[in-house]
């Protein structure tokens, strides 16, 4: 009786095609790391574009929170 790599038991997980699962695992790990680095590089979602004071003023006027006179006065101050 000969025990060796030729009897099918010496290859372990690689003999049954399970190497594909290992390959998929490492591909998913690499994709996850790339996405994590991208997320952190972009500020982690904490950085938002700041609205200008004029944009905020326009929104307040559009919602009716300030009158046209107030809008014009404050707009002159900003410009």
Buried (B, 14 or more C-beta within 10 A) or exposed (E): EEEEEEEEEEEEEEEEEEEEEEEEEEEEEEEEEEEEEEEEEEEEEEEEEEEEEEEEBBEBBEEEEBEEEEBEEBBEEEE
